[in-house]
Amino acid sequence: MIKRKGAPDLDLLSSLLFSPAMAGLIIKPRSRIFHGHEWVYSSEILKTFGNPSPGDVITLKDFKDRPLGSAIYNPLSQIVARRFSRRAQKLDQEFFLRRIRQAIQYRHSLDLDPTVSRLVWSESDGLPGIIVDRYGEHLVLQTTTLAMDQRKDLIVTALVELCQPASITLRNDSPMRKAEGLESEIAVLYGDRPAPFTIHHLGSAFEIDPSNGQKTGLFLDIMDVYPEVARFAQGKKVLDVFCNQGGFSLACARAGASSVLAVDISEDATAATRRNAELTGVEIQTQTANAFDFLRKHEETYDLIILDPPSFTRNKKTVKDAMRGYKEIHLRALKMLNHDGILATFCCSHHATRELFLQSLKDAVVDGKKTLRLLQSHSQRLDHPIMTTLPETEYLKGFTCQLAPNR
């Protein structure tokens, strides 16, 4: 390549930007970061230099001493470094303002309600370990990496400037924090602790308590799928298993279902479903029960069955066990479907890939001697962006299928 006369030497400029005093890691050849990933595992480190401390910003270099970018460092984690920039970068106030502003601008470009959405989603927004959800005028923050946890004050300051929220609640009770050596914590970081309040989404009403409840309040990633499934519910007898706060049940009842039964093992979940049904103005029956036992013993049949369980696996070691679990609930549900019945089933684990999850459904179809036609595939909402070189950012998948006549 011929360099234009007077143009800067980009390799020299890049190397000068990375201070020789900055600590960092030299990465082994053929590591995943050379293929576009942003994580560095301990097995991929050739050398550590400069004696970095947990939570520090470090520089990454290849085996020829060329800079690869800036990362956050935690030797206590299986993921030792998470790259957040391909150039020299500080985690200062200006950085958080810029990155969070970019994340918010992306959400505003989407065709979704910006007042009920995920504003920041970790690596997908170049902010590894930061999750911010918005419920009306209230924000909920999670910090799941050590470096970001150490910089909560900067994050809160940026959120206040950009969003002017009434409150910011810290929901640091995610199990992912344990991998970073972090304790659980729930606190109000800005404003007063909000009393439970109601938000509306696509016609359904949900009671939100940021300091309690599942995750940050709701499962935002799947909320736009509720009406996609509910369009099959008119005049139908509906069963919603693993109902959580009743999102699918509410949508189906609003769509004109003849009856809706919502089942969850958690009494808090079924109680929340009843409250949300009252707020929405629809009638839903609830039952608190273990879903596996319910599906095995329940004798009624249904026209539409929805399965939206929590993750059955959080690591590669338990994927096979998880697939057996998914196959079992699929098989049980298929036996409970009426003629031409519809099954909508979902999986929220990255480790259970779309192909594996679909295979669990196929296996149940074969064992149950049924025939299914695929009506629709589902994925996570666009405010949970999937990055092409970060497969971990894609986790939610689902299928809506209909029983076809056996041939």
Residue pairs with C-beta under 8 A, 6 or more apart in sequence:
3 9
11 66
14 66
14 67
14 87
15 66
15 67
17 67
17 87
17 88
18 59
18 61
18 67
18 88
19 59
19 88
21 50
22 50
22 57
22 58
22 59
22 88
23 48
23 49
23 50
23 51
23 52
23 56
23 58
23 59
23 73
24 48
24 49
24 50
24 52
24 58
24 59
24 60
24 61
24 71
25 40
25 45
25 46
25 47
25 48
25 49
25 58
25 59
25 60
25 61
25 71
25 73
25 80
25 81
26 45
26 46
26 47
26 48
26 49
26 61
26 62
26 63
26 65
27 33
27 34
27 40
27 44
27 45
27 46
27 60
27 61
27 62
27 63
27 68
28 44
28 45
28 46
28 63
29 62
29 63
31 40
31 44
32 39
32 40
32 41
32 44
33 39
33 40
33 44
33 60
33 68
33 83
34 62
35 389
36 388
36 389
36 390
37 389
37 390
38 82
38 83
38 84
38 123
38 128
38 389
38 390
39 79
39 81
39 82
39 83
40 60
40 71
40 79
40 80
40 81
40 82
40 83
41 78
41 79
41 80
42 75
42 78
42 80
45 80
46 63
50 58
52 58
52 73
53 73
54 73
54 74
54 75
54 76
54 146
54 181
55 72
55 73
55 74
55 146
55 147
55 149
55 150
56 72
56 73
56 147
57 70
57 71
57 72
57 73
57 89
57 90
57 91
57 147
58 70
58 71
58 72
58 73
58 81
59 67
59 68
59 69
59 70
59 71
59 88
60 67
60 68
60 69
60 70
60 71
60 81
60 83
61 67
61 68
62 68
67 87
67 88
68 83
68 86
69 83
69 84
69 85
69 86
69 87
69 89
70 83
70 84
70 85
70 87
70 88
70 89
71 81
71 82
71 83
71 84
72 81
72 82
72 84
72 91
72 128
72 129
72 145
72 146
72 147
72 148
73 80
73 81
73 147
74 80
74 81
74 145
74 146
74 147
74 180
74 181
76 146
76 180
76 181
77 145
77 146
77 179
77 180
77 181
78 179
79 179
82 123
82 128
82 129
82 145
84 91
84 126
84 127
84 128
85 126
89 95
91 147
91 151
91 154
92 154
93 154
93 157
93 158
96 127
96 151
96 154
96 155
96 157
96 158
97 158
97 161
97 162
99 125
99 126
99 127
100 119
100 120
100 125
100 127
100 132
100 155
100 158
100 159
100 162
101 162
102 125
102 126
103 119
103 120
103 121
103 125
103 127
104 119
104 162
104 163
106 125
106 385
107 114
107 117
107 118
107 119
107 383
108 114
110 382
110 383
112 224
112 381
112 382
112 383
113 201
113 202
114 134
115 134
115 135
115 136
115 199
116 134
116 135
116 136
116 199
116 201
116 218
116 220
116 223
117 133
117 134
117 220
117 381
117 383
118 131
118 132
118 133
118 134
118 220
118 221
118 381
118 383
118 384
119 132
119 133
119 134
119 139
119 163
119 383
120 127
120 130
120 131
120 132
121 131
121 383
121 384
121 385
121 393
122 128
122 129
122 130
122 131
122 144
122 393
123 387
123 390
123 392
123 393
124 384
124 385
124 386
124 387
124 390
124 393
125 385
127 148
128 145
128 147
128 148
129 143
129 144
129 145
129 146
129 147
129 148
129 149
129 180
130 141
130 142
130 143
130 144
130 145
130 148
130 155
131 141
131 142
131 143
131 144
131 216
132 139
132 140
132 141
132 142
132 159
133 139
133 140
133 216
133 217
133 220
134 140
134 163
134 165
135 197
135 199
135 208
135 210
135 217
135 218
136 197
136 199
137 165
137 166
137 167
138 165
138 166
138 167
138 168
138 169
138 194
138 197
138 208
138 210
139 159
139 163
139 165
139 167
139 168
139 169
140 168
140 169
140 170
140 171
140 210
140 216
140 217
141 152
141 155
141 156
141 159
141 168
141 169
141 170
141 171
141 189
142 170
142 171
142 172
142 174
142 216
143 149
143 152
143 155
143 170
143 172
144 172
144 174
144 176
144 177
144 180
144 182
145 180
146 180
146 181
146 182
148 155
149 172
149 177
149 180
149 182
152 170
152 189
156 168
156 189
156 190
159 165
159 168
159 190
160 168
160 190
165 190
165 191
166 191
166 194
167 188
167 190
167 191
167 192
167 193
167 194
167 210
168 188
168 189
168 190
168 191
169 186
169 187
169 188
169 189
169 193
169 194
169 210
169 211
170 185
170 186
170 187
170 188
170 189
171 186
171 210
171 211
171 215
171 216
172 182
172 184
172 185
172 186
172 187
173 184
173 185
173 186
174 215
175 314
177 183
177 184
186 211
188 211
193 211
194 209
194 210
196 207
196 208
196 209
197 207
197 208
198 205
198 206
198 207
198 208
198 279
199 205
199 206
199 208
200 206
201 223
202 223
202 224
202 226
202 227
202 251
203 251
203 254
203 280
204 226
204 247
204 250
204 251
204 254
204 276
204 280
205 250
205 276
205 279
205 280
206 218
206 245
206 247
206 276
206 279
207 272
207 275
207 276
207 279
208 217
208 218
209 217
210 216
210 217
213 245
213 268
213 272
214 244
214 245
214 269
218 245
218 247
219 244
219 247
220 381
220 383
220 384
221 348
221 380
221 381
221 384
221 396
222 247
222 308
222 346
222 348
222 378
222 380
222 381
222 396
222 398
223 247
223 381
224 381
225 346
225 378
225 381
225 398
226 247
226 248
226 250
226 251
227 251
227 255
228 376
228 378
228 400
229 248
229 251
229 252
229 304
229 306
229 344
229 400
230 248
230 251
230 252
230 254
230 255
230 257
231 255
232 304
232 342
232 375
232 400
233 251
233 252
233 253
233 255
233 256
233 257
233 304
234 255
234 256
234 257
235 256
235 257
235 258
236 252
236 257
236 258
236 302
236 303
236 304
236 342
237 257
237 258
237 259
237 301
237 302
237 303
237 304
237 338
238 249
238 252
238 253
238 257
238 259
238 260
238 261
238 302
238 303
238 304
238 305
238 306
239 260
239 261
239 263
239 302
239 304
239 305
239 306
239 336
240 246
240 248
240 249
240 252
240 260
240 261
240 262
240 263
240 306
240 308
241 263
241 264
241 291
241 294
241 295
241 305
241 306
241 307
241 308
241 309
241 329
241 333
242 263
242 264
242 291
242 307
242 308
242 309
242 310
243 249
243 262
243 263
243 264
243 269
243 270
243 273
243 286
243 308
244 264
244 269
244 272
244 273
244 308
245 269
245 272
245 273
245 276
246 262
246 272
246 273
246 274
246 276
246 277
246 284
246 286
248 306
248 308
248 344
249 260
249 262
249 273
249 277
249 284
250 273
250 276
250 277
250 280
250 282
250 284
252 260
252 304
252 306
253 260
253 277
253 280
253 282
253 283
253 284
254 280
254 282
257 304
259 285
260 282
260 283
260 284
260 285
261 284
261 285
261 286
261 287
261 302
262 270
262 273
262 284
262 285
262 286
262 287
263 270
263 286
263 287
263 288
263 289
263 291
263 294
264 270
264 273
264 286
264 288
264 289
264 291
265 288
265 289
265 290
265 291
266 288
267 288
270 286
270 287
270 288
271 286
273 284
273 286
274 284
274 286
277 283
277 284
287 294
291 309
291 329
292 325
292 328
292 329
292 332
295 329
295 332
295 333
295 336
296 332
298 336
300 336
301 336
301 337
301 338
301 341
302 336
302 337
302 338
302 341
303 337
303 338
303 340
303 341
303 342
304 341
304 342
304 343
304 344
305 333
305 336
305 337
305 341
305 342
305 343
305 344
306 343
306 344
306 345
307 329
307 330
307 333
307 343
307 344
307 345
307 346
308 345
308 346
308 398
309 329
309 346
309 347
310 348
311 322
311 347
311 348
311 349
311 352
312 318
312 321
312 322
312 325
312 326
312 347
312 349
312 352
313 319
313 321
313 322
313 349
313 351
313 352
314 349
314 351
315 351
316 351
319 351
319 352
319 356
322 349
322 351
322 352
323 352
323 356
323 359
323 360
326 345
326 347
326 352
326 357
326 360
326 361
327 360
327 361
327 363
327 364
327 367
328 364
329 345
330 343
330 345
330 360
330 361
330 363
330 364
330 365
331 364
331 367
331 368
333 343
333 345
334 343
334 364
334 365
334 368
334 370
334 372
334 403
335 368
337 343
337 403
339 403
340 402
340 403
341 402
341 403
342 375
342 400
342 401
342 402
342 403
343 372
343 400
343 401
343 402
343 403
344 398
344 399
344 400
344 401
345 361
345 398
345 399
345 401
346 378
346 396
346 397
346 398
347 357
347 396
347 397
347 398
348 395
348 396
349 395
350 391
350 392
350 394
350 395
354 397
357 397
357 399
358 399
361 372
361 399
361 401
365 371
365 372
369 406
370 403
370 406
371 403
371 404
371 405
371 406
371 407
372 401
372 402
372 403
372 404
373 401
373 402
373 404
374 399
374 400
374 401
375 400
375 401
375 402
376 399
376 400
377 397
377 398
377 399
378 396
378 397
378 398
378 399
378 400
379 386
379 394
379 396
379 397
379 398
380 386
380 394
380 395
380 396
384 393
384 396
385 393
386 393
386 394
387 393
